[in-house]
Amino acid sequence: MPFILNVHGGPAGAFQQSFIGGRGSYPIATFAQRGYAILRPNPRGSSGYGTEFRRANIQDWGGGDYEDLMAGVDKVIAMGVADPDRLGVMGWSYGGYMTSTIITKTHRFKAASAGAPVTNLMSFNGTADIPGFVPDYFGGQAWENPDVYAKHSAMFNIKGTTTPTLIQHGEADVRVPISQGYELYNALKAQGVPTRMIVLPRMPHGPNEPKMQVAAMQSNLDWFDKYLK
């Protein structure tokens, strides 16, 4: 069956056993009702498994956490649940970061949806309302560790990406400024990758108005139905 990997935010967030999709954008129960298998793993860096596990992605976003996520996908395929030719990935905030990172690392996913994605750690660190967040994870400012920031940013590794990608971003997002989404959109468009940028008017870091939540949900359903069904 078609399969979607759902990556949580944080990165120190955590999924629990429920059908509630984060940020009001991912209608997990509806996806399941439509015949999708959904995997919602907690890779290294997540909360709930002790301090050592939560700190296991220090200076390694898109590294070991990526390997954990791919191991989960491989397991679901080996179980006979997921069709390896109909894989999708979606996530908001850090989940959007991982989604944009994943599509630069592999061509196995046939569709992606990145919500409020952090795509460029350098520009993000200089424009977000949490200027100390990235330096705490990466051991210094961008000008002190430019190679590290670039290595772990989708925008510096995006050449050759082919995955059709939906981008959703709140117009008034100060946590992950909308410029992050536009960077990804413009880079994909320049390479001829099927992409769509949806700007949610008035919305902060995630849709908080019912009609905007419905719009985001419907866009995700339509996008994955188009490429995975």
C-alpha positions as CSV (number, residue, x, y, z in Angstrom):
1,M,0.0,0.0,0.0
2,P,1.1,3.6,-0.4
3,F,3.2,4.7,2.6
4,I,4.0,8.1,4.2
5,L,6.9,8.7,6.7
6,N,5.7,11.5,9.1
7,V,8.6,13.2,10.9
8,H,7.8,15.2,14.1
9,G,9.1,18.7,15.0
10,G,11.5,19.7,17.7
11,P,13.9,18.1,17.1
12,A,13.2,17.1,20.7
13,G,9.5,16.4,20.1
14,A,8.0,12.9,20.2
15,F,5.1,11.1,18.7
16,Q,2.7,9.2,20.9
17,Q,0.3,6.4,20.0
18,S,-2.6,8.4,18.6
19,F,-4.2,9.5,15.3
20,I,-3.6,13.2,16.0
21,G,-1.4,14.8,13.3
22,G,0.9,17.6,14.5
23,R,0.2,21.2,13.6
24,G,-3.2,20.6,12.3
25,S,-1.8,19.8,8.8
26,Y,-1.6,16.1,8.6
27,P,-4.9,14.2,8.9
28,I,-3.4,10.9,9.9
29,A,-6.8,9.1,10.4
30,T,-8.0,10.3,7.0
31,F,-4.8,9.1,5.3
32,A,-5.3,5.7,7.0
33,Q,-8.9,5.6,5.9
34,R,-7.8,6.3,2.3
35,G,-5.5,3.3,2.4
36,Y,-2.1,4.8,3.4
37,A,0.3,3.3,5.8
38,I,1.7,5.9,8.1
39,L,5.0,5.6,10.1
40,R,5.5,8.1,12.9
41,P,8.9,7.2,14.4
42,N,10.9,8.9,17.2
43,P,14.5,9.0,15.9
44,R,17.5,10.0,18.0
45,G,17.1,13.5,19.3
46,S,13.5,12.8,20.4
47,S,12.3,13.2,23.9
48,G,11.0,10.4,26.1
49,Y,14.0,8.1,25.9
50,G,16.4,9.8,28.3
51,T,18.9,12.6,28.0
52,E,21.6,10.7,26.1
53,F,19.1,9.7,23.4
54,R,17.7,13.3,23.2
55,R,21.2,14.7,22.8
56,A,22.3,12.0,20.3
57,N,21.8,14.4,17.3
58,I,24.0,17.2,18.6
59,Q,26.0,18.5,15.6
60,D,24.3,15.8,13.6
61,W,21.0,16.9,12.2
62,G,20.3,14.9,9.1
63,G,22.9,12.3,10.0
64,G,22.1,9.6,12.6
65,D,18.4,10.7,12.8
66,Y,18.2,10.2,9.0
67,E,19.6,6.7,9.4
68,D,17.0,6.0,12.1
69,L,14.2,7.1,9.9
70,M,15.4,5.1,6.9
71,A,15.7,2.0,9.1
72,G,12.1,2.4,10.1
73,V,11.1,2.7,6.4
74,D,13.1,-0.4,5.5
75,K,11.4,-2.3,8.4
76,V,7.9,-1.4,7.2
77,I,8.8,-2.5,3.7
78,A,10.3,-5.7,4.9
79,M,7.1,-6.4,6.9
80,G,5.2,-6.2,3.6
81,V,3.2,-3.2,4.6
82,A,4.6,-0.5,2.5
83,D,5.0,-0.5,-1.3
84,P,8.6,0.6,-1.9
85,D,7.6,2.2,-5.2
86,R,5.0,4.5,-3.5
87,L,6.8,6.2,-0.6
88,G,6.1,9.7,0.7
89,V,7.5,11.8,3.5
90,M,6.1,14.8,5.4
91,G,6.8,16.9,8.4
92,W,6.5,20.3,10.0
93,S,9.3,22.6,11.4
94,Y,12.1,20.2,12.3
95,G,10.0,17.6,10.5
96,G,10.1,19.9,7.5
97,Y,13.9,20.2,8.0
98,M,14.2,16.4,7.8
99,T,11.8,16.2,4.8
100,S,13.9,18.7,2.9
101,T,17.1,16.9,3.9
102,I,15.7,13.5,3.0
103,I,14.9,14.5,-0.6
104,T,18.5,15.7,-1.0
105,K,19.9,12.4,0.2
106,T,17.7,9.8,-1.6
107,H,15.4,9.4,-4.6
108,R,13.3,6.7,-3.0
109,F,10.5,9.0,-2.1
110,K,8.0,9.8,-4.8
111,A,6.4,12.7,-3.0
112,A,7.2,15.0,-0.1
113,S,5.4,17.7,1.9
114,A,7.6,20.1,3.9
115,G,5.8,22.4,6.4
116,A,7.6,25.5,7.7
117,P,10.9,23.8,6.8
118,V,14.3,24.9,8.0
119,T,16.3,24.6,4.8
120,N,19.3,26.8,5.4
121,L,20.8,26.8,8.9
122,M,22.9,29.9,8.1
123,S,20.1,32.2,7.1
124,F,17.7,30.6,9.6
125,N,20.0,31.4,12.5
126,G,20.1,35.0,11.5
127,T,16.4,35.5,11.0
128,A,14.5,33.3,13.5
129,D,13.2,34.5,16.8
130,I,15.5,31.9,18.6
131,P,19.0,33.0,17.6
132,G,20.7,30.8,20.1
133,F,18.9,27.6,19.1
134,V,21.1,26.4,16.2
135,P,24.4,27.4,17.8
136,D,23.5,25.4,20.9
137,Y,23.1,22.3,18.7
138,F,26.1,22.9,16.4
139,G,28.7,24.3,18.8
140,G,29.0,27.8,17.6
141,Q,27.7,30.5,15.2
142,A,27.6,30.1,11.4
143,W,30.7,32.2,10.9
144,E,32.6,29.9,13.3
145,N,31.5,26.7,11.8
146,P,30.4,27.5,8.2
147,D,31.3,24.0,6.8
148,V,29.2,22.3,9.5
149,Y,26.2,24.6,8.9
150,A,26.4,24.0,5.1
151,K,26.8,20.2,5.5
152,H,23.6,20.0,7.5
153,S,21.5,22.4,5.3
154,A,19.4,21.2,2.4
155,M,20.1,24.3,0.4
156,F,23.8,23.4,0.1
157,N,23.0,19.8,-1.0
158,I,20.0,20.3,-3.2
159,K,21.6,19.8,-6.6
160,G,20.1,16.7,-8.3
161,T,17.0,16.5,-6.1
162,T,14.0,15.0,-8.0
163,T,11.2,14.4,-5.5
164,P,7.9,16.3,-6.2
165,T,7.6,18.6,-3.1
166,L,4.8,20.5,-1.6
167,I,5.8,23.4,0.7
168,Q,3.5,25.0,3.2
169,H,4.4,28.0,5.3
170,G,2.7,30.5,7.5
171,E,3.0,34.1,6.2
172,A,3.6,35.4,9.8
173,D,6.0,32.7,11.0
174,V,8.8,34.2,13.1
175,R,10.0,30.9,14.4
176,V,10.9,29.6,11.0
177,P,10.6,32.6,8.7
178,I,8.9,32.1,5.4
179,S,12.1,32.9,3.5
180,Q,13.2,29.3,4.4
181,G,10.3,27.9,2.4
182,Y,11.0,30.2,-0.5
183,E,14.6,29.2,-0.6
184,L,13.6,25.5,-1.1
185,Y,10.8,26.4,-3.5
186,N,13.0,28.5,-5.8
187,A,15.8,25.9,-5.8
188,L,13.5,23.1,-6.7
189,K,11.7,25.1,-9.4
190,A,15.1,26.1,-10.9
191,Q,15.9,22.5,-11.4
192,G,12.5,21.6,-12.9
193,V,11.3,19.6,-9.9
194,P,7.5,19.5,-9.6
195,T,6.8,21.8,-6.6
196,R,4.1,24.0,-5.1
197,M,4.5,26.7,-2.4
198,I,1.4,27.4,-0.3
199,V,1.5,30.5,1.8
200,L,-1.0,30.5,4.7
201,P,-2.2,34.1,5.2
202,R,-1.8,35.5,8.8
203,M,-0.5,32.1,10.1
204,P,2.4,31.8,12.5
205,H,4.4,28.6,13.0
206,G,1.6,26.3,12.1
207,P,-2.0,27.0,11.0
208,N,-4.2,27.9,14.0
209,E,-7.4,28.9,12.2
210,P,-9.8,26.0,11.4
211,K,-10.1,27.0,7.8
212,M,-6.4,27.2,7.4
213,Q,-6.0,23.8,9.0
214,V,-8.5,22.4,6.6
215,A,-6.8,24.0,3.7
216,A,-3.4,22.6,4.7
217,M,-4.9,19.1,5.3
218,Q,-6.6,19.0,2.0
219,S,-3.5,20.2,0.1
220,N,-1.5,17.3,1.7
221,L,-4.2,14.8,0.8
222,D,-4.3,16.0,-2.8
223,W,-0.6,16.1,-3.1
224,F,0.0,12.5,-2.0
225,D,-3.0,11.2,-3.8
226,K,-1.6,12.7,-7.0
227,Y,1.9,11.1,-6.7
228,L,1.3,7.9,-4.6
229,K,-2.1,6.6,-5.7
